[in-house]
Amino acid sequence: VKNMDEKAQREFLKNEQSGALGAFDIEKPESQKEVDLDGNPGMTYKAKSDDGIYIVAQTYLVKNRLYQIEMLSQKAYPSDDRVKEFIGSFKLLK
């Protein structure tokens, strides 16, 4: 994984996203955006299932490791402040 170019890393992240959403029978996210964490490629996305599960997730590919941070709720997406507080607390230790 760490020998992939950036395009291949981004494709890897999209495949991970498909697998994660497939576990909830979700075909595609409602929104998604490419992000970076300390120079490492990542992706953030929101999706909801037909049975009312709301998912906010960020994934990062760091060398040969995949990090997934997810918030799941029922009835509505968590507020932007809650997402920022929870997902924003993730830091890579050196």
Phi and psi restraints in degrees (value plus and minus 20) as a CYANA .aco file:
   2 LYS   PHI     -89.5   -49.5
   2 LYS   PSI     -34.4     5.6
   3 ASN   PHI    -110.9   -70.9
   3 ASN   PSI     -17.7    22.3
   4 MET   PHI     -95.4   -55.4
   4 MET   PSI     129.2   169.2
   5 ASP   PHI     -97.8   -57.8
   5 ASP   PSI     152.4   192.4
   6 GLU   PHI     -80.6   -40.6
   6 GLU   PSI     -58.8   -18.8
   7 LYS   PHI     -81.1   -41.1
   7 LYS   PSI     -63.9   -23.9
   8 ALA   PHI     -87.3   -47.3
   8 ALA   PSI     -55.9   -15.9
   9 GLN   PHI     -84.9   -44.9
   9 GLN   PSI     -62.3   -22.3
  10 ARG   PHI     -84.5   -44.5
  10 ARG   PSI     -58.7   -18.7
  11 GLU   PHI     -85.1   -45.1
  11 GLU   PSI     -60.3   -20.3
  12 PHE   PHI     -77.8   -37.8
  12 PHE   PSI     -64.3   -24.3
  13 LEU   PHI     -84.4   -44.4
  13 LEU   PSI     -59.5   -19.5
  14 LYS   PHI     -84.2   -44.2
  14 LYS   PSI     -59.2   -19.2
  15 ASN   PHI     -85.3   -45.3
  15 ASN   PSI     -59.2   -19.2
  16 GLU   PHI     -81.7   -41.7
  16 GLU   PSI     -63.9   -23.9
  17 GLN   PHI     -78.6   -38.6
  17 GLN   PSI     -65.4   -25.4
  18 SER   PHI     -79.4   -39.4
  18 SER   PSI     -61.8   -21.8
  19 GLY   PHI     -86.1   -46.1
  19 GLY   PSI     -63.3   -23.3
  20 ALA   PHI     -83.7   -43.7
  20 ALA   PSI     -64.9   -24.9
  21 LEU   PHI     -91.4   -51.4
  21 LEU   PSI     -53.2   -13.2
  22 GLY   PHI     -80.3   -40.3
  22 GLY   PSI     -49.4    -9.4
  23 ALA   PHI     -82.7   -42.7
  23 ALA   PSI     -41.1    -1.1
  24 PHE   PHI    -130.1   -90.1
  24 PHE   PSI      -5.3    34.7
  25 ASP   PHI      36.6    76.6
  25 ASP   PSI      17.6    57.6
  26 ILE   PHI    -124.0   -84.0
  26 ILE   PSI     107.1   147.1
  27 GLU   PHI     -96.2   -56.2
  27 GLU   PSI     -63.6   -23.6
  28 LYS   PHI    -174.0  -134.0
  28 LYS   PSI     138.8   178.8
  29 PRO   PHI     -94.7   -54.7
  29 PRO   PSI     138.6   178.6
  30 GLU   PHI     -95.2   -55.2
  30 GLU   PSI     -54.0   -14.0
  31 SER   PHI    -168.9  -128.9
  31 SER   PSI     133.8   173.8
  32 GLN   PHI    -176.1  -136.1
  32 GLN   PSI     135.0   175.0
  33 LYS   PHI    -173.6  -133.6
  33 LYS   PSI     118.9   158.9
  34 GLU   PHI     -96.1   -56.1
  34 GLU   PSI     118.3   158.3
  35 VAL   PHI    -156.9  -116.9
  35 VAL   PSI     152.1   192.1
  36 ASP   PHI    -152.5  -112.5
  36 ASP   PSI     131.1   171.1
  37 LEU   PHI    -150.9  -110.9
  37 LEU   PSI      90.7   130.7
  38 ASP   PHI      31.6    71.6
  38 ASP   PSI      20.7    60.7
  39 GLY   PHI      63.0   103.0
  39 GLY   PSI     -15.6    24.4
  40 ASN   PHI    -122.0   -82.0
  40 ASN   PSI     119.7   159.7
  41 PRO   PHI     -88.3   -48.3
  41 PRO   PSI     124.3   164.3
  42 GLY   PHI    -171.1  -131.1
  42 GLY   PSI     158.3   198.3
  43 MET   PHI    -168.7  -128.7
  43 MET   PSI     120.6   160.6
  44 THR   PHI    -139.8   -99.8
  44 THR   PSI     123.1   163.1
  45 TYR   PHI    -175.8  -135.8
  45 TYR   PSI     139.5   179.5
  46 LYS   PHI    -145.6  -105.6
  46 LYS   PSI     122.2   162.2
  47 ALA   PHI    -175.3  -135.3
  47 ALA   PSI     136.1   176.1
  48 LYS   PHI    -155.0  -115.0
  48 LYS   PSI     126.6   166.6
  49 SER   PHI    -112.8   -72.8
  49 SER   PSI     144.1   184.1
  50 ASP   PHI     -84.8   -44.8
  50 ASP   PSI     -43.4    -3.4
  51 ASP   PHI    -117.6   -77.6
  51 ASP   PSI      -0.5    39.5
  52 GLY   PHI      66.8   106.8
  52 GLY   PSI       3.0    43.0
  53 ILE   PHI    -116.1   -76.1
  53 ILE   PSI     106.5   146.5
  54 TYR   PHI    -127.5   -87.5
  54 TYR   PSI     109.8   149.8
  55 ILE   PHI    -142.4  -102.4
  55 ILE   PSI     111.2   151.2
  56 VAL   PHI    -142.7  -102.7
  56 VAL   PSI     106.3   146.3
  57 ALA   PHI    -161.2  -121.2
  57 ALA   PSI     132.2   172.2
  58 GLN   PHI    -152.4  -112.4
  58 GLN   PSI     119.2   159.2
  59 THR   PHI    -148.7  -108.7
  59 THR   PSI     125.5   165.5
  60 TYR   PHI    -156.1  -116.1
  60 TYR   PSI     122.9   162.9
  61 LEU   PHI    -130.7   -90.7
  61 LEU   PSI      92.7   132.7
  62 VAL   PHI    -142.2  -102.2
  62 VAL   PSI      88.0   128.0
  63 LYS   PHI      34.1    74.1
  63 LYS   PSI    -133.5   -93.5
  64 ASN   PHI    -126.4   -86.4
  64 ASN   PSI       3.7    43.7
  65 ARG   PHI    -143.8  -103.8
  65 ARG   PSI     122.5   162.5
  66 LEU   PHI    -129.6   -89.6
  66 LEU   PSI     103.9   143.9
  67 TYR   PHI    -128.0   -88.0
  67 TYR   PSI     111.5   151.5
  68 GLN   PHI    -144.1  -104.1
  68 GLN   PSI     106.8   146.8
  69 ILE   PHI    -142.2  -102.2
  69 ILE   PSI      99.4   139.4
  70 GLU   PHI    -152.1  -112.1
  70 GLU   PSI     124.7   164.7
  71 MET   PHI    -141.1  -101.1
  71 MET   PSI     108.4   148.4
  72 LEU   PHI    -139.5   -99.5
  72 LEU   PSI     119.0   159.0
  73 SER   PHI    -166.7  -126.7
  73 SER   PSI     149.8   189.8
  74 GLN   PHI    -132.3   -92.3
  74 GLN   PSI     128.5   168.5
  75 LYS   PHI      58.3    98.3
  75 LYS   PSI     -47.3    -7.3
  76 ALA   PHI    -186.8  -146.8
  76 ALA   PSI     139.6   179.6
  77 TYR   PHI     -88.1   -48.1
  77 TYR   PSI     128.7   168.7
  78 PRO   PHI     -84.9   -44.9
  78 PRO   PSI     134.8   174.8
  79 SER   PHI     -83.9   -43.9
  79 SER   PSI     136.5   176.5
  80 ASP   PHI     -78.4   -38.4
  80 ASP   PSI     -56.0   -16.0
  81 ASP   PHI     -84.5   -44.5
  81 ASP   PSI     -61.6   -21.6
  82 ARG   PHI     -86.8   -46.8
  82 ARG   PSI     -60.5   -20.5
  83 VAL   PHI     -82.8   -42.8
  83 VAL   PSI     -67.6   -27.6
  84 LYS   PHI     -81.1   -41.1
  84 LYS   PSI     -62.0   -22.0
  85 GLU   PHI     -84.0   -44.0
  85 GLU   PSI     -66.8   -26.8
  86 PHE   PHI     -97.1   -57.1
  86 PHE   PSI     -79.2   -39.2
  87 ILE   PHI     -88.9   -48.9
  87 ILE   PSI     -53.7   -13.7
  88 GLY   PHI     -87.3   -47.3
  88 GLY   PSI     -34.0     6.0
  89 SER   PHI    -100.5   -60.5
  89 SER   PSI     -29.9    10.1
  90 PHE   PHI     -93.8   -53.8
  90 PHE   PSI     105.1   145.1
  91 LYS   PHI    -154.2  -114.2
  91 LYS   PSI     124.5   164.5
  92 LEU   PHI    -102.4   -62.4
  92 LEU   PSI     108.5   148.5
  93 LEU   PHI    -106.6   -66.6
  93 LEU   PSI     123.3   163.3
